């Protein structure tokens, strides 16, 4: 990655900005890059950060290396890159971060970003980083000073009041007390003269009449005041001309010596405001000589106050500057000035006349105007079309991409009514009233992510993804609309092809397992569900002999012919699919009688048994068929029906092949076996038939065993070893899992505590918890009791919970895990990747470890996709400080890949099979 190239997600990284979809609105909505701003992006899939030149200066004054810049940017945007992956495209985010630059200075940066992507979700972030240190400091200082002044006046021990046109508009607490009132309501709205004794009125009026300009004040003068009860009291007052809600007013301070100091503090406060504003404030006399030059003017023009005061303003700003000309042009003028070093400045001047000269406020707009130029350049280089439609519905501007997509030259497109563009949705051509820009202008509602077909003048069609929104939504009177759109014709075609490939068997073009299950689930749901849904599971007899003896090419031809015969043998509304190998299924809801179902099964068998000629050889196959039916009140899922039909098919094979069997008998037998097995499992706990094996967990870098996972085993007295895959689900479906879990906790913590003490090893014990155990109110006391009675340190115990158990009820799971964490134990999520959780969800749970499911590890050495998935999981887990353990490591190649991907720990047969404790650790007394 080159530091001077912006790698926008969805675009190339060719060393220069190539443009990419920027979301619902122009880049200007995020902010514009300038001297104090830089554009950056983040790709969710590759986890790469990129940026445009300027970021090095913003983050480190130009002294940072590319790697240092990337590291610092990664730290600053980490809350955005880790917390926005699941957000939909075009969502905006903003935060302010502080950091210290290489010089040790505290700086502030504002990060504004938008998720960008496509119909399948967000693919990355595009954002602007802006240096807001000065704004942050100035704003805080201004707010602090304003609050301090307000508090100073309100709590001042001296009486302060404000009157406008002779009417009191404000009094502080001291004034309320001094005038003998109980509340401000007794004073506000009354004439100020009601509180001045008759003998002091003439002098007071003369002093007020002498105040001609804003800020003018009288000399301290003795004044006799009247309280509400008519009593008089003498004060030393000062009147100041000010404003109240923008209107001329007078502020009166009735004070002693301390009040005089408060007034001086107020003047210092006003001077501080001038010193801290970001705009240059320059005062001149009538001849143009500078009499005041604030710090902002020093920053803008490069001249210090000492150098500027006494000089001519035109010389200092590098251009002719006549305040009277500015006033004649309305008081505001945009012009060009020059810095002391000769660089050009874009300045907006505001002028006001004073009694002895002028005050000039010069706002530096150089960065903003440069950003506008950058914005125009960026929009022109976008691959996304951008069109601005005026209030009258005419196209006012269009970037090159828009002209290319629409197929019209720029000059021919400008001024064209937007309604003349031919747009189509799934129902046909969109009428003028429903054109997105027209709808947005009428309703002021943004139209986002519309997928439409655009008819070009040459007769060709392009598919576009379109967003339409008001150009300036903050202005209620502005009705211009900006419409952005992307050519998705190729992407749509690829998507349709991929969707077909994802739901169809590539060999036979029949529905695959995914489509079969989806279609079956749809048939089993909804108000329009059929009276009876029938599933036939078809397995070809003798196919293995053909495939093994004549080769896979012949076998593939046989499968294609068999699939075509099945397709011809069903109704138009029925579905035929291939699950894999020589297994097919037929789903129908058109027949309801058992005899009709049997007739269909025989018909399909007869079609399959017809001779097949391949490469001049005549081949014969038959089929075993399992049948399951589901009435409209059947609660089984699509997976359940497919499983039951599979069981019935194997029953047909067991009974001699080339036949069909219904599911009922096998279901009854299987349920009976389940009941027997459940009772045997209850006896196994009492008869001590359950024992624990331990599988090593190894640190990938050092190769040392750092933990063992406790794995429950059952040696049945009659059936021998029973697979955990069979008896653990039985335990979870009954009330046995909590009893078994308690037993496992006590025996394993006791065993590992003993081994740690006798062998002097620091070994962690990992114990699995089921979803049912998380619901057990006695779980936390059970863990606490096991640790206390066995002496195993809490940090040496890790409790593993499956992903599906955590996602079942996140709130309840989080509460239980928090209670377990309070005991000091570690927590892990097991089989990660087999469910539907995300790291954003897991971040809200108090987890320490993430175990990658073995299905991802199996093909990691052969499949780049598998390795990429595991790499992403490891990177994301490390981003939220989780230890990563890979399950199912079967060979050295897999271990080497995991080591390269920086996985922390691993377990599997290659590193150690589950074994009894004496076999794993050696016998000890």
C-alpha positions, 0 to 999 in steps of 0.5 A: 500500500502506498501512503499517497494512494487512497485505496477506496473499497470497491476501487483499485489501488493504483497510486492515485484516487480512482473513485468509488461509490461514496454512498447516498450523497457527495463527499462534501457531506462528510467534510472536505479535505484541505490543509487541516483535513485528509481523506482516508478509507478502510476495506472490511475484507482486506482490513487495509487503511489508505489515505490521501497526501496530507494525513502525514502533516495532520497526524505528525507534522510531516515527520511520520513514516508511512508505517507510523502514519498507518499505525496512528490512523488505525488507533484513531479510527479503531472505534469506527472500523470495529463497530460499523461492520454490521451497519448498512451501507451509507450510514454516517458516523462521527467522533473526535479523538485526541492524540499527541504529535511527535512534538508532544503536543495534544491535538484533536482530530474529527473523524467523519465516515460513511459505510459504503457497499452494495446490495449485499451489505457494507464493504468498507468505510470512507471518511475525512480526518480534520484537525479541529484542535483550534476549534476545540480549544477556541470553542471550549475557551469561549464557552468557559468564558461565557459561563464565567461571565454570566455567573459573575454577573448573576452572583455579583454582590453588586447590583446590576440591571439592564434597561431598554428604552427606559424599561428594566429587562434584567436584574441580578440577585443583588439588584433584587435584594438592593431594591427591596424586591422578593423576586425579579418579577417585581422589577422586570418590565417597570420603568428604570426611573421608578427606582431613581430619586427625583434629585438624581434624574437630570444627571442620570439622563445627561449621562445616558444621553452622552452614550452614543456608541456600543460599549460607551460608559459613563464615569462613576457617579453618585446616584440616589436610588429608591427601593420598592418601599420608597426608602432611598439609598446612595450608590456609585453607578456606572451606565454602559451602552450595550445591546439586549437581544440585538437591540440598543440597551443600557447596563447599570452597575451600582457598586462599591470599590469591588464593583469597579474591579468587576467592571474591569474584569468584564472589560478584560473578558471582552478583550479576551474574546477578541484575542481568542476568536479564529477570525482576524480582527483589525482596527484602523483609524480613518486613514487606514493606519492599524490601531489593533491587531488580534492574535488571529490576524497574526496567524492569518497574515504572518505579521506580529501585533508589534509589527502591524500596529502603526502600519498601513492595513493595505501593506499588511494584507498585501492588497488594497483595502478600503473599509469605506468601499467594503461598507458601500458594497454591503459590509461584506466582500470576498477578495484575495490577500497575501500572507507575509510569505507571499502565499495567496489567501482567500478572505471574506471581509466584514467592515463596521464603522467606529467613531474614530475609524473602522473595525475589519473582520477578515475570515480566512476561507483559503482552506474551504475554497481549496476543499471546494476545488478538491471536491469538484475534482473528486466528483469529476473523477468518480465512477459513480454518476452524479446529477443535480436537478434544479427546482424546475426539474431540469438537469443543471450539472452532471459529472463525466460518469453520469454522461457515460452511463446515460449515454449523452454528451454533457452539453446535450444533457444540461437543461434536459428535463429529468422526466425524459430519462427512461427509467424502468422498475420491475413493473415497467416504465416509471411514470414522471410522477414517480421519478426518484428526483421528483419524489424527493423534491415533492416529499423531501424524503431521500430515495436510497438504493433503488435498483432501476433499469435505464434506457439509453438513447442508443436503445441499450439498457443499463442497470443502476443503483440510484440514490436521490436526496435534497442537495441542501436538506437543511434549507427548507426552501431549497428544492434542488436534488442530487441524484447519484447512481452506479452502473451495476449491469455487470454486477447484477449479471454476475449476481444472478449467475452466482445466485443460480450457481449457489442454488443449483447443482452444477452437474445436473442443473437441478436444485441443490440442497440449499434450494430444496430446503428453502423451497420445502420451508416455504411450502411448510409455512404461510397461510396458503400451506398445502393440505399435504406436503410430500418429500421423496428421498431417492438414492440410486442403487448400483450407481457406485458400481458404475462409477467405480468400474467405468469412471466418474465421467460415465457416472456423471452422464448417468447422474445427468440422465437420471436427473432429467428423467426425474424432472420429466416425471414430476408436475410443473409445480413440483421440485426435483433436486440433487443433494450430492452423490447419487441422492435426489429428492422430489418435493410435491404438494399436488397429491394427497392420497397414499395411493397417489404417493405410491404411484408417483414413487413407482412411476419415478422408479420405473423411469429410472430403471429404463436402460441407459446407453452411455458410450455404446454401453447399456447400463441399468440402475434402480432406486431406493426411495424414502417417503415422508409426508407432512400435513398442514398441522405438522410442526416439523421443519424442512431439515426434519423432513429431509432427515426423516426421508433419509432415514426411510430411504435407508430403511428401504435399502436395508429391506433389499433396495429397489423399493420405497418405504414410508417413515412411520415405522423407523420413526417409532423404532428410533423414538423407542431407542431414544427412550432406552438410551435416555434411561441408560444415561440416567443409570450411567451417572449413578453407576459411574460409567461416565469418565473424562478424557483430556485433550491438550491445548498447545501454544502455537509459538512455543509448542507447550501444552498450556491447557487441557479440554475436558471431554466426557466419555460414556462406556455403556455396559452393553453397547460399549463406547457411546459417541458424545454426539449421541448422548450429549443431545439426549442429556440436553433435551432432558434434565440430565445435563445439569447433573452431568455438568455438575459432576464434570465440574467437580471431577475435572477441577479436582483432577487438574488441581491435583496434577498442578500441585503434584507436577508443579505445572501451570495448566488451564482447565477448559470445561464445556457448558451447554445452553441448558446449563446457562439457564440453571440458576445453580450454575454459578454456585456450583462453579464457586463450590467446585473451585473452593472444594478442589483448590483450583485457582479461578484463573486456571478454569475456562468455561466454554459456551457454544456460539448458538447458546450465546446467541439464543438469549444474549441478555440472559447469557451476558448476565450469567457470564458476568456472574461467572467472570466475577468468580475470576474464571475465564470465558470462551466461545466455542465452535465460532463460525457455525452460528450467526453471531458477529464480533460486534455482538460478542464484544458486548459479552465478557469473553476472553477466548474464541475457538474457531470451529474445526470446519474452518481449519480442515481446509485451511492448508489447501483453500485460500478462501478457508485461510482468508476466513480464518485470518479475518476471524483471528484479526477481528478477535485480536482487535477486541483482545480475545485469545484465539484457539483453533480446533481440529488441527490434523497435520503439520501443514494446518499448524504451520498456516495457523502459526503464520496467521498468528493464531494463539493456541490450537488443539487436535489429533495432530497435537494430542488425542483425548486421553485419560489423565494417567495416560496424558500426565503419567501416573502419580500417587 
